[in-house]
Amino acid sequence: MVLLDAKRGDIGSTARAYVRATLDDDGPIGADAVTLSPYLGPESLDPFVEHARAHDKGLFVLLRTSNPGAGPWQRDTAIAERVAAWVQSVNADGRGTAGVVVGATLPQEAPHWRTAIGNAWMLVPGFGAQGAGPDDVRGHFLPDGTGALVTSSRGVLFPSSGYDAADRITASIRERALAMVNALRQ
């Protein structure tokens, strides 16, 4: 599956064009899921919801991201609570079309947002290079250990000591990905 970290969000014809570009199987990308910015309101997300439901696609809406500068804007509980409630309403049909993005670097907040979104998926960036580790992501999961997709893009793709020889890059990425998985399993 391909999850496109595009953080799209716009209204009207532009949102529909973003849907075609990101999620449409006949479009240039044809991703299975996409990240979205909700800050232009629900109508900016509606074209994505319609397409996702009709074509078995997924959406991850920014709720609390891992970048430090987002705090002053995203800590507004009223806005974040509305986003969480919107995700719950989208999933009310039981299909689970929408999830949220909650950074791994926010372990104190994760249990609150987990409760607020119920069984919806959480995309959890920030593991590894951004500083979060296994203990930081525990609160993002459901009690049965599911419901969270932890990512470590920079930590897996870019070694801290520089690139290996060209013939070792793929093996090196695989090693770092497995190290992340093993750390999460513990």
Biotite code that builds the C-alpha atoms (Angstrom):
import biotite.structure as struc

atoms = struc.array([
    struc.Atom([0.000, 0.000, 0.000], chain_id="A", res_id=1, res_name="MET", atom_name="CA", element="C"),
    struc.Atom([1.128, 3.540, -0.741], chain_id="A", res_id=2, res_name="VAL", atom_name="CA", element="C"),
    struc.Atom([0.462, 6.303, 1.775], chain_id="A", res_id=3, res_name="LEU", atom_name="CA", element="C"),
    struc.Atom([1.154, 9.718, 0.286], chain_id="A", res_id=4, res_name="LEU", atom_name="CA", element="C"),
    struc.Atom([2.275, 12.296, 2.843], chain_id="A", res_id=5, res_name="ASP", atom_name="CA", element="C"),
    struc.Atom([0.935, 15.204, 0.816], chain_id="A", res_id=6, res_name="ALA", atom_name="CA", element="C"),
    struc.Atom([-0.841, 17.252, 3.530], chain_id="A", res_id=7, res_name="LYS", atom_name="CA", element="C"),
    struc.Atom([-3.386, 18.509, 1.007], chain_id="A", res_id=8, res_name="ARG", atom_name="CA", element="C"),
    struc.Atom([-6.342, 20.708, 1.865], chain_id="A", res_id=9, res_name="GLY", atom_name="CA", element="C"),
    struc.Atom([-8.236, 23.203, -0.228], chain_id="A", res_id=10, res_name="ASP", atom_name="CA", element="C"),
    struc.Atom([-11.810, 23.940, -1.214], chain_id="A", res_id=11, res_name="ILE", atom_name="CA", element="C"),
    struc.Atom([-13.990, 23.391, -4.267], chain_id="A", res_id=12, res_name="GLY", atom_name="CA", element="C"),
    struc.Atom([-12.480, 22.545, -7.613], chain_id="A", res_id=13, res_name="SER", atom_name="CA", element="C"),
    struc.Atom([-8.940, 22.597, -6.209], chain_id="A", res_id=14, res_name="THR", atom_name="CA", element="C"),
    struc.Atom([-9.787, 19.900, -3.634], chain_id="A", res_id=15, res_name="ALA", atom_name="CA", element="C"),
    struc.Atom([-11.330, 17.765, -6.385], chain_id="A", res_id=16, res_name="ARG", atom_name="CA", element="C"),
    struc.Atom([-8.158, 18.218, -8.465], chain_id="A", res_id=17, res_name="ALA", atom_name="CA", element="C"),
    struc.Atom([-6.057, 17.133, -5.468], chain_id="A", res_id=18, res_name="TYR", atom_name="CA", element="C"),
    struc.Atom([-8.248, 14.041, -5.116], chain_id="A", res_id=19, res_name="VAL", atom_name="CA", element="C"),
    struc.Atom([-7.667, 13.132, -8.770], chain_id="A", res_id=20, res_name="ARG", atom_name="CA", element="C"),
    struc.Atom([-3.930, 13.778, -8.445], chain_id="A", res_id=21, res_name="ALA", atom_name="CA", element="C"),
    struc.Atom([-3.409, 11.837, -5.223], chain_id="A", res_id=22, res_name="THR", atom_name="CA", element="C"),
    struc.Atom([-6.006, 9.069, -4.883], chain_id="A", res_id=23, res_name="LEU", atom_name="CA", element="C"),
    struc.Atom([-7.496, 8.418, -8.315], chain_id="A", res_id=24, res_name="ASP", atom_name="CA", element="C"),
    struc.Atom([-6.175, 5.115, -9.677], chain_id="A", res_id=25, res_name="ASP", atom_name="CA", element="C"),
    struc.Atom([-6.071, 6.733, -13.130], chain_id="A", res_id=26, res_name="ASP", atom_name="CA", element="C"),
    struc.Atom([-4.282, 9.817, -11.774], chain_id="A", res_id=27, res_name="GLY", atom_name="CA", element="C"),
    struc.Atom([-0.562, 10.511, -11.670], chain_id="A", res_id=28, res_name="PRO", atom_name="CA", element="C"),
    struc.Atom([-0.012, 8.976, -8.207], chain_id="A", res_id=29, res_name="ILE", atom_name="CA", element="C"),
    struc.Atom([-2.858, 6.571, -7.408], chain_id="A", res_id=30, res_name="GLY", atom_name="CA", element="C"),
    struc.Atom([-2.035, 6.316, -3.692], chain_id="A", res_id=31, res_name="ALA", atom_name="CA", element="C"),
    struc.Atom([-4.057, 4.156, -1.320], chain_id="A", res_id=32, res_name="ASP", atom_name="CA", element="C"),
    struc.Atom([-4.187, 6.852, 1.372], chain_id="A", res_id=33, res_name="ALA", atom_name="CA", element="C"),
    struc.Atom([-3.231, 10.504, 1.719], chain_id="A", res_id=34, res_name="VAL", atom_name="CA", element="C"),
    struc.Atom([-2.531, 12.965, 4.535], chain_id="A", res_id=35, res_name="THR", atom_name="CA", element="C"),
    struc.Atom([-4.766, 16.030, 4.664], chain_id="A", res_id=36, res_name="LEU", atom_name="CA", element="C"),
    struc.Atom([-4.730, 19.416, 6.371], chain_id="A", res_id=37, res_name="SER", atom_name="CA", element="C"),
    struc.Atom([-8.155, 20.174, 7.882], chain_id="A", res_id=38, res_name="PRO", atom_name="CA", element="C"),
    struc.Atom([-7.621, 23.855, 8.550], chain_id="A", res_id=39, res_name="TYR", atom_name="CA", element="C"),
    struc.Atom([-9.803, 25.118, 5.704], chain_id="A", res_id=40, res_name="LEU", atom_name="CA", element="C"),
    struc.Atom([-12.795, 23.333, 7.213], chain_id="A", res_id=41, res_name="GLY", atom_name="CA", element="C"),
    struc.Atom([-14.759, 20.170, 6.531], chain_id="A", res_id=42, res_name="PRO", atom_name="CA", element="C"),
    struc.Atom([-15.770, 21.172, 3.006], chain_id="A", res_id=43, res_name="GLU", atom_name="CA", element="C"),
    struc.Atom([-12.096, 21.021, 2.028], chain_id="A", res_id=44, res_name="SER", atom_name="CA", element="C"),
    struc.Atom([-12.057, 17.351, 3.068], chain_id="A", res_id=45, res_name="LEU", atom_name="CA", element="C"),
    struc.Atom([-15.456, 16.281, 1.694], chain_id="A", res_id=46, res_name="ASP", atom_name="CA", element="C"),
    struc.Atom([-14.219, 15.512, -1.864], chain_id="A", res_id=47, res_name="PRO", atom_name="CA", element="C"),
    struc.Atom([-11.542, 13.236, -0.355], chain_id="A", res_id=48, res_name="PHE", atom_name="CA", element="C"),
    struc.Atom([-14.113, 11.442, 1.818], chain_id="A", res_id=49, res_name="VAL", atom_name="CA", element="C"),
    struc.Atom([-16.439, 10.880, -1.125], chain_id="A", res_id=50, res_name="GLU", atom_name="CA", element="C"),
    struc.Atom([-13.641, 9.446, -3.258], chain_id="A", res_id=51, res_name="HIS", atom_name="CA", element="C"),
    struc.Atom([-12.172, 7.371, -0.423], chain_id="A", res_id=52, res_name="ALA", atom_name="CA", element="C"),
    struc.Atom([-15.532, 5.765, 0.345], chain_id="A", res_id=53, res_name="ARG", atom_name="CA", element="C"),
    struc.Atom([-16.274, 5.057, -3.303], chain_id="A", res_id=54, res_name="ALA", atom_name="CA", element="C"),
    struc.Atom([-12.832, 3.612, -4.084], chain_id="A", res_id=55, res_name="HIS", atom_name="CA", element="C"),
    struc.Atom([-11.741, 1.972, -0.813], chain_id="A", res_id=56, res_name="ASP", atom_name="CA", element="C"),
    struc.Atom([-9.062, 4.561, -0.025], chain_id="A", res_id=57, res_name="LYS", atom_name="CA", element="C"),
    struc.Atom([-7.903, 6.056, 3.257], chain_id="A", res_id=58, res_name="GLY", atom_name="CA", element="C"),
    struc.Atom([-7.347, 9.505, 4.715], chain_id="A", res_id=59, res_name="LEU", atom_name="CA", element="C"),
    struc.Atom([-5.137, 10.714, 7.569], chain_id="A", res_id=60, res_name="PHE", atom_name="CA", element="C"),
    struc.Atom([-6.084, 14.159, 8.856], chain_id="A", res_id=61, res_name="VAL", atom_name="CA", element="C"),
    struc.Atom([-3.480, 16.275, 10.651], chain_id="A", res_id=62, res_name="LEU", atom_name="CA", element="C"),
    struc.Atom([-4.461, 16.513, 14.294], chain_id="A", res_id=63, res_name="LEU", atom_name="CA", element="C"),
    struc.Atom([-1.232, 17.009, 16.293], chain_id="A", res_id=64, res_name="ARG", atom_name="CA", element="C"),
    struc.Atom([1.936, 16.806, 14.254], chain_id="A", res_id=65, res_name="THR", atom_name="CA", element="C"),
    struc.Atom([5.450, 16.122, 15.471], chain_id="A", res_id=66, res_name="SER", atom_name="CA", element="C"),
    struc.Atom([7.083, 19.338, 14.302], chain_id="A", res_id=67, res_name="ASN", atom_name="CA", element="C"),
    struc.Atom([7.805, 21.601, 17.301], chain_id="A", res_id=68, res_name="PRO", atom_name="CA", element="C"),
    struc.Atom([6.557, 24.776, 15.627], chain_id="A", res_id=69, res_name="GLY", atom_name="CA", element="C"),
    struc.Atom([3.039, 23.360, 15.246], chain_id="A", res_id=70, res_name="ALA", atom_name="CA", element="C"),
    struc.Atom([2.327, 23.472, 18.957], chain_id="A", res_id=71, res_name="GLY", atom_name="CA", element="C"),
    struc.Atom([1.095, 27.066, 19.262], chain_id="A", res_id=72, res_name="PRO", atom_name="CA", element="C"),
    struc.Atom([-1.518, 26.477, 16.549], chain_id="A", res_id=73, res_name="TRP", atom_name="CA", element="C"),
    struc.Atom([-2.419, 22.839, 17.048], chain_id="A", res_id=74, res_name="GLN", atom_name="CA", element="C"),
    struc.Atom([-2.675, 22.910, 20.841], chain_id="A", res_id=75, res_name="ARG", atom_name="CA", element="C"),
    struc.Atom([-5.932, 24.829, 20.517], chain_id="A", res_id=76, res_name="ASP", atom_name="CA", element="C"),
    struc.Atom([-8.071, 22.123, 22.072], chain_id="A", res_id=77, res_name="THR", atom_name="CA", element="C"),
    struc.Atom([-11.294, 23.439, 20.548], chain_id="A", res_id=78, res_name="ALA", atom_name="CA", element="C"),
    struc.Atom([-9.972, 23.071, 16.998], chain_id="A", res_id=79, res_name="ILE", atom_name="CA", element="C"),
    struc.Atom([-8.268, 19.726, 17.592], chain_id="A", res_id=80, res_name="ALA", atom_name="CA", element="C"),
    struc.Atom([-11.363, 18.341, 19.320], chain_id="A", res_id=81, res_name="GLU", atom_name="CA", element="C"),
    struc.Atom([-13.479, 19.384, 16.330], chain_id="A", res_id=82, res_name="ARG", atom_name="CA", element="C"),
    struc.Atom([-11.081, 17.605, 13.964], chain_id="A", res_id=83, res_name="VAL", atom_name="CA", element="C"),
    struc.Atom([-11.228, 14.461, 16.129], chain_id="A", res_id=84, res_name="ALA", atom_name="CA", element="C"),
    struc.Atom([-15.043, 14.630, 16.219], chain_id="A", res_id=85, res_name="ALA", atom_name="CA", element="C"),
    struc.Atom([-15.148, 15.063, 12.442], chain_id="A", res_id=86, res_name="TRP", atom_name="CA", element="C"),
    struc.Atom([-12.998, 11.935, 11.999], chain_id="A", res_id=87, res_name="VAL", atom_name="CA", element="C"),
    struc.Atom([-15.377, 10.030, 14.289], chain_id="A", res_id=88, res_name="GLN", atom_name="CA", element="C"),
    struc.Atom([-18.365, 11.204, 12.221], chain_id="A", res_id=89, res_name="SER", atom_name="CA", element="C"),
    struc.Atom([-16.712, 10.148, 8.952], chain_id="A", res_id=90, res_name="VAL", atom_name="CA", element="C"),
    struc.Atom([-16.130, 6.694, 10.436], chain_id="A", res_id=91, res_name="ASN", atom_name="CA", element="C"),
    struc.Atom([-19.643, 6.430, 11.893], chain_id="A", res_id=92, res_name="ALA", atom_name="CA", element="C"),
    struc.Atom([-20.634, 4.119, 9.049], chain_id="A", res_id=93, res_name="ASP", atom_name="CA", element="C"),
    struc.Atom([-18.087, 1.620, 10.374], chain_id="A", res_id=94, res_name="GLY", atom_name="CA", element="C"),
    struc.Atom([-15.863, 1.770, 7.307], chain_id="A", res_id=95, res_name="ARG", atom_name="CA", element="C"),
    struc.Atom([-12.922, 3.519, 8.944], chain_id="A", res_id=96, res_name="GLY", atom_name="CA", element="C"),
    struc.Atom([-12.198, 5.800, 5.995], chain_id="A", res_id=97, res_name="THR", atom_name="CA", element="C"),
    struc.Atom([-10.480, 8.489, 8.077], chain_id="A", res_id=98, res_name="ALA", atom_name="CA", element="C"),
    struc.Atom([-7.667, 8.453, 10.613], chain_id="A", res_id=99, res_name="GLY", atom_name="CA", element="C"),
    struc.Atom([-5.505, 11.134, 12.178], chain_id="A", res_id=100, res_name="VAL", atom_name="CA", element="C"),
    struc.Atom([-1.860, 12.137, 12.343], chain_id="A", res_id=101, res_name="VAL", atom_name="CA", element="C"),
    struc.Atom([-0.537, 12.398, 15.903], chain_id="A", res_id=102, res_name="VAL", atom_name="CA", element="C"),
    struc.Atom([3.218, 12.752, 16.277], chain_id="A", res_id=103, res_name="GLY", atom_name="CA", element="C"),
    struc.Atom([5.277, 10.170, 18.127], chain_id="A", res_id=104, res_name="ALA", atom_name="CA", element="C"),
    struc.Atom([6.962, 13.060, 19.919], chain_id="A", res_id=105, res_name="THR", atom_name="CA", element="C"),
    struc.Atom([3.705, 13.790, 21.779], chain_id="A", res_id=106, res_name="LEU", atom_name="CA", element="C"),
    struc.Atom([3.437, 10.799, 24.137], chain_id="A", res_id=107, res_name="PRO", atom_name="CA", element="C"),
    struc.Atom([1.597, 12.786, 26.835], chain_id="A", res_id=108, res_name="GLN", atom_name="CA", element="C"),
    struc.Atom([-1.188, 13.758, 24.427], chain_id="A", res_id=109, res_name="GLU", atom_name="CA", element="C"),
    struc.Atom([-1.528, 10.473, 22.549], chain_id="A", res_id=110, res_name="ALA", atom_name="CA", element="C"),
    struc.Atom([-3.845, 8.718, 25.052], chain_id="A", res_id=111, res_name="PRO", atom_name="CA", element="C"),
    struc.Atom([-6.253, 11.661, 24.960], chain_id="A", res_id=112, res_name="HIS", atom_name="CA", element="C"),
    struc.Atom([-6.403, 11.649, 21.162], chain_id="A", res_id=113, res_name="TRP", atom_name="CA", element="C"),
    struc.Atom([-6.659, 7.849, 21.080], chain_id="A", res_id=114, res_name="ARG", atom_name="CA", element="C"),
    struc.Atom([-9.791, 8.125, 23.231], chain_id="A", res_id=115, res_name="THR", atom_name="CA", element="C"),
    struc.Atom([-11.147, 11.017, 21.153], chain_id="A", res_id=116, res_name="ALA", atom_name="CA", element="C"),
    struc.Atom([-10.939, 9.111, 17.847], chain_id="A", res_id=117, res_name="ILE", atom_name="CA", element="C"),
    struc.Atom([-11.949, 5.664, 19.084], chain_id="A", res_id=118, res_name="GLY", atom_name="CA", element="C"),
    struc.Atom([-10.906, 2.866, 16.757], chain_id="A", res_id=119, res_name="ASN", atom_name="CA", element="C"),
    struc.Atom([-9.718, 5.143, 13.950], chain_id="A", res_id=120, res_name="ALA", atom_name="CA", element="C"),
    struc.Atom([-6.163, 4.683, 12.716], chain_id="A", res_id=121, res_name="TRP", atom_name="CA", element="C"),
    struc.Atom([-3.368, 6.945, 13.881], chain_id="A", res_id=122, res_name="MET", atom_name="CA", element="C"),
    struc.Atom([-0.463, 7.730, 11.618], chain_id="A", res_id=123, res_name="LEU", atom_name="CA", element="C"),
    struc.Atom([2.466, 8.285, 13.986], chain_id="A", res_id=124, res_name="VAL", atom_name="CA", element="C"),
    struc.Atom([5.451, 10.114, 12.446], chain_id="A", res_id=125, res_name="PRO", atom_name="CA", element="C"),
    struc.Atom([8.495, 11.163, 14.403], chain_id="A", res_id=126, res_name="GLY", atom_name="CA", element="C"),
    struc.Atom([9.965, 7.826, 15.468], chain_id="A", res_id=127, res_name="PHE", atom_name="CA", element="C"),
    struc.Atom([13.753, 7.692, 15.274], chain_id="A", res_id=128, res_name="GLY", atom_name="CA", element="C"),
    struc.Atom([15.406, 10.750, 13.748], chain_id="A", res_id=129, res_name="ALA", atom_name="CA", element="C"),
    struc.Atom([12.862, 13.147, 15.294], chain_id="A", res_id=130, res_name="GLN", atom_name="CA", element="C"),
    struc.Atom([13.594, 11.729, 18.733], chain_id="A", res_id=131, res_name="GLY", atom_name="CA", element="C"),
    struc.Atom([10.712, 9.411, 19.639], chain_id="A", res_id=132, res_name="ALA", atom_name="CA", element="C"),
    struc.Atom([11.302, 5.830, 20.701], chain_id="A", res_id=133, res_name="GLY", atom_name="CA", element="C"),
    struc.Atom([9.221, 2.770, 21.607], chain_id="A", res_id=134, res_name="PRO", atom_name="CA", element="C"),
    struc.Atom([8.040, 4.130, 24.958], chain_id="A", res_id=135, res_name="ASP", atom_name="CA", element="C"),
    struc.Atom([6.780, 7.293, 23.263], chain_id="A", res_id=136, res_name="ASP", atom_name="CA", element="C"),
    struc.Atom([4.371, 5.493, 20.906], chain_id="A", res_id=137, res_name="VAL", atom_name="CA", element="C"),
    struc.Atom([2.608, 3.150, 23.348], chain_id="A", res_id=138, res_name="ARG", atom_name="CA", element="C"),
    struc.Atom([-0.303, 5.532, 23.942], chain_id="A", res_id=139, res_name="GLY", atom_name="CA", element="C"),
    struc.Atom([-1.014, 5.814, 20.224], chain_id="A", res_id=140, res_name="HIS", atom_name="CA", element="C"),
    struc.Atom([-2.155, 2.182, 19.980], chain_id="A", res_id=141, res_name="PHE", atom_name="CA", element="C"),
    struc.Atom([-5.472, 0.589, 20.841], chain_id="A", res_id=142, res_name="LEU", atom_name="CA", element="C"),
    struc.Atom([-5.417, -1.735, 23.878], chain_id="A", res_id=143, res_name="PRO", atom_name="CA", element="C"),
    struc.Atom([-5.051, -4.780, 21.596], chain_id="A", res_id=144, res_name="ASP", atom_name="CA", element="C"),
    struc.Atom([-1.851, -3.343, 20.053], chain_id="A", res_id=145, res_name="GLY", atom_name="CA", element="C"),
    struc.Atom([-3.403, -2.291, 16.740], chain_id="A", res_id=146, res_name="THR", atom_name="CA", element="C"),
    struc.Atom([-4.627, 1.035, 15.364], chain_id="A", res_id=147, res_name="GLY", atom_name="CA", element="C"),
    struc.Atom([-1.340, 2.885, 14.888], chain_id="A", res_id=148, res_name="ALA", atom_name="CA", element="C"),
    struc.Atom([0.985, 3.087, 11.909], chain_id="A", res_id=149, res_name="LEU", atom_name="CA", element="C"),
    struc.Atom([4.380, 4.225, 13.214], chain_id="A", res_id=150, res_name="VAL", atom_name="CA", element="C"),
    struc.Atom([6.709, 5.729, 10.621], chain_id="A", res_id=151, res_name="THR", atom_name="CA", element="C"),
    struc.Atom([10.409, 6.511, 10.674], chain_id="A", res_id=152, res_name="SER", atom_name="CA", element="C"),
    struc.Atom([11.149, 8.013, 7.287], chain_id="A", res_id=153, res_name="SER", atom_name="CA", element="C"),
    struc.Atom([14.375, 9.873, 8.031], chain_id="A", res_id=154, res_name="ARG", atom_name="CA", element="C"),
    struc.Atom([15.556, 7.292, 10.551], chain_id="A", res_id=155, res_name="GLY", atom_name="CA", element="C"),
    struc.Atom([15.224, 4.508, 7.995], chain_id="A", res_id=156, res_name="VAL", atom_name="CA", element="C"),
    struc.Atom([16.264, 6.302, 4.827], chain_id="A", res_id=157, res_name="LEU", atom_name="CA", element="C"),
    struc.Atom([19.202, 8.339, 6.094], chain_id="A", res_id=158, res_name="PHE", atom_name="CA", element="C"),
    struc.Atom([21.884, 6.709, 8.219], chain_id="A", res_id=159, res_name="PRO", atom_name="CA", element="C"),
    struc.Atom([23.422, 8.906, 10.894], chain_id="A", res_id=160, res_name="SER", atom_name="CA", element="C"),
    struc.Atom([26.956, 8.104, 9.689], chain_id="A", res_id=161, res_name="SER", atom_name="CA", element="C"),
    struc.Atom([26.425, 8.835, 5.990], chain_id="A", res_id=162, res_name="GLY", atom_name="CA", element="C"),
    struc.Atom([25.514, 6.605, 3.080], chain_id="A", res_id=163, res_name="TYR", atom_name="CA", element="C"),
    struc.Atom([26.946, 3.161, 2.566], chain_id="A", res_id=164, res_name="ASP", atom_name="CA", element="C"),
    struc.Atom([28.453, 2.188, -0.765], chain_id="A", res_id=165, res_name="ALA", atom_name="CA", element="C"),
    struc.Atom([25.879, 2.108, -3.556], chain_id="A", res_id=166, res_name="ALA", atom_name="CA", element="C"),
    struc.Atom([25.489, -1.674, -3.390], chain_id="A", res_id=167, res_name="ASP", atom_name="CA", element="C"),
    struc.Atom([24.751, -1.454, 0.367], chain_id="A", res_id=168, res_name="ARG", atom_name="CA", element="C"),
    struc.Atom([22.097, 1.277, 0.365], chain_id="A", res_id=169, res_name="ILE", atom_name="CA", element="C"),
    struc.Atom([19.127, -1.077, 0.009], chain_id="A", res_id=170, res_name="THR", atom_name="CA", element="C"),
    struc.Atom([20.492, -3.520, 2.573], chain_id="A", res_id=171, res_name="ALA", atom_name="CA", element="C"),
    struc.Atom([21.264, -0.653, 4.942], chain_id="A", res_id=172, res_name="SER", atom_name="CA", element="C"),
    struc.Atom([17.719, 0.735, 4.656], chain_id="A", res_id=173, res_name="ILE", atom_name="CA", element="C"),
    struc.Atom([16.314, -2.743, 5.267], chain_id="A", res_id=174, res_name="ARG", atom_name="CA", element="C"),
    struc.Atom([18.521, -3.131, 8.373], chain_id="A", res_id=175, res_name="GLU", atom_name="CA", element="C"),
    struc.Atom([17.338, 0.188, 9.828], chain_id="A", res_id=176, res_name="ARG", atom_name="CA", element="C"),
    struc.Atom([13.696, -0.643, 9.069], chain_id="A", res_id=177, res_name="ALA", atom_name="CA", element="C"),
    struc.Atom([14.030, -4.003, 10.806], chain_id="A", res_id=178, res_name="LEU", atom_name="CA", element="C"),
    struc.Atom([15.759, -2.340, 13.769], chain_id="A", res_id=179, res_name="ALA", atom_name="CA", element="C"),
    struc.Atom([12.772, 0.013, 14.085], chain_id="A", res_id=180, res_name="MET", atom_name="CA", element="C"),
    struc.Atom([10.304, -2.893, 13.934], chain_id="A", res_id=181, res_name="VAL", atom_name="CA", element="C"),
    struc.Atom([12.288, -4.850, 16.524], chain_id="A", res_id=182, res_name="ASN", atom_name="CA", element="C"),
    struc.Atom([12.411, -1.820, 18.839], chain_id="A", res_id=183, res_name="ALA", atom_name="CA", element="C"),
    struc.Atom([8.624, -1.451, 18.575], chain_id="A", res_id=184, res_name="LEU", atom_name="CA", element="C"),
    struc.Atom([8.062, -5.161, 19.254], chain_id="A", res_id=185, res_name="ARG", atom_name="CA", element="C"),
    struc.Atom([9.987, -4.951, 22.522], chain_id="A", res_id=186, res_name="GLN", atom_name="CA", element="C"),
])
